[in-house]
Amino acid sequence: MLWIILLLVVVAVVAYRFRAPLLAKILGQPQSRIERRLNRPKR
């Protein structure tokens, strides 16, 4: 059971680190556009 939780944490961290390429692939938009949206200042 512990290894399942650990695996989920590792998958979540990897998905967060590579969120721009993953979102670009899922949404079918350029990666640079996704990165600009993620890196813009918060309101």
N, C-alpha and C positions, 0 to 999 in steps of 0.2 A: 504493500500500500504506500509506503514511504517513497519508493522509487517512482511511482506514478505521479505523486505530488512534485517531486524533484524534477521529473521530466516536463511537467506542465510549466514549472517556473523557468526552466531552461528555454523551452519553446517560446514563452512569452518574452523573455529577454532578447532572444535572437530576432523575433518579429519586431520588437521595438527598435532594435539597432538598425534593422534593414527595412524600416517602414516606408521610406520613400520609393525604393525599387519595387517593393511588394505592392504598394498602392498604385504605382504607375502601371504595373502589369495587370492588376485587377481592374482598374478603371479605364485602361487603354489610353492614358494620357502621357505626355512627355514627363520624364523624371524631373527635369529642371522645373517644370511648372509645379509639381507636387512639392519639391523642396522649397520653392519660394513661398508656397502657402503654409508650410510647416514652420518656416523660419521667420515669418513676419511677426512684428511686435504684437503682443496681446493687448486687448483693449481693457 
